[in-house]
Amino acid sequence: MTSSFRLALAAVVVALTVVFAGCSAPRDDQVFVYSARHYDSDTLLFDRFTALTGIEVRVLQGGSDELMERLEREGVASPADVLITVDAGRLWRAEQAGLLEAVDSALLHERIPAHLRHPEGLWYGFSQRLRVIFYNRERFDPAAVSRYEDLADPALAGQICIRSSNNIYNQSLLASLISHHGVEETEAWARGLVANLARPPQGGDTDQILGVAAGECDLAVANHYYYLRLRNSEDPARRAAADQVGIIFPNADDRGVHVNIGGAGVVRGAPNRANAVRFLEYLASDEAQAVFAGANFEYPVVPGVEMDEAIRAWGDVRLDSVSVGDLGRYNPEAVRLADRVGWR
C-alpha cells in the first residue's frame, strides 16, 4: 500500500466519522424516523407534526428486517430516534434485540389500551389490523364458517387460500391461537388448515382475495384493509373483483377477531429522545389517529376516534383483547409449529 493511498484512505475515514457524528448529534429541531410503513398517509402525519411543532421529521424507509439489521450494525452511532414497523411479532424482535428503550409517558398510557402496548413502554401500537376471512359470494355459504377454528374442518378440503407461513401476519395469527388454545391444539388446527388448501401458498394478501374472486378458492385469510383497497381502487377490474367477495369476522361472537398492530418505539440511545417521545405522543392524538383510520383503512387504537365510512358500515365488531405482546412472545413457537405441519 503506497503512502499516498494510505493518506487518501485516512482522509475518507475521517470524513465518514464526521458525517456519522453529525447525523447522531442531538438537535432540538429534528427527529429521525426509521419506518417500515410506506403509505402516503404517513407522509401527511410527518408533515403535520412538523407544522405543529417546528420539528423536522427525517425518514429512512425500508423493510422491517432490513431496518432492524441496520440498527444493530449502527449501534450507538445510529442517527435513528424512532422505529416504526408493522406487526407485534416484529416489535417483539426489536425488543429482544435490545433496539428499543422504555418510554414512560402518562399521555401514551392514558390513550393507548394496555393490550396494545408494551407493559414497560418499549413500544406502542398506533393502528389496528384485523385478519379476517373472505368468501366467494356465489360459491360459498358464509354460515358454514364463523371461527378461525372452522378452517380446519375436513369439509373445507381444497377450498382455502392463504399466504406462506413465512409471513409475519400468519405467524401472529398462529401465536394468537397458541395464546388461546396452547401449542398442541393449535398444531392440530394448522395441520387441518394445510390439508384444506386449494393451492400452495403464494403471493400477498391481495392475491388471496383475488384468488377467491376468480374462483381459485372459496375462502381466503387476509388483513381487512387489502379488501378495502380493492373496493376503492381506480382500476374497475379490481373493484369488480371486490364485489365478488364477502367478509367474515371470525370469532366475533366469542373472543373477538384477531388484531395486530402497526407500532413504534424509541430507539435505544436516540440522539433526539425528547423529540422522539413527543412524536409518539402526536401519533396517539385524535388528529393522527384519524389519518391512520382514514387514509389506509386501518382501525385506530384510541377509543372514540372516528373511523373510515367503509369500516363504520361494518358496525361494531368485537376485537380480541389478548395482549399483542403475546403475539411476539409466541412467535418462535408459531414458526416451529408451521414447519412441523408442512405449512410452506
Buried (B, 14 or more C-beta within 10 A) or exposed (E): EEEEEEEEEEEEEEEEEEEBEEBBEEBEEBBBBBBBBEBEBBBBBBEBBBEEBEBBBBBEBBEBEEBBEBBEEBEEEBBBBBBBBBBBBBBBBBBEEEBBBBBEBEBBBEBBBEBBBBEEBBBBBBBBBBBBBBBBEEEBEBEBBBBBBBBBBEEBEEBBBBBBBEBBBBBBBBBBBBBBBEBEEBBEBBBBBBBBBBBEBEEBBBBBBBBBBEEBBBBBBBBBBBBBBBBEBEEEEBEEBBEBBBBBBBBBEEBBBBBBBBBBBBBBBBBBBBBBBBBBBBBBBEEBBBBBBBBBBBBBBBEEBEBBEBBEEEEEBEBBEBBBBBBBBBBBBBBEBBEEBEBE
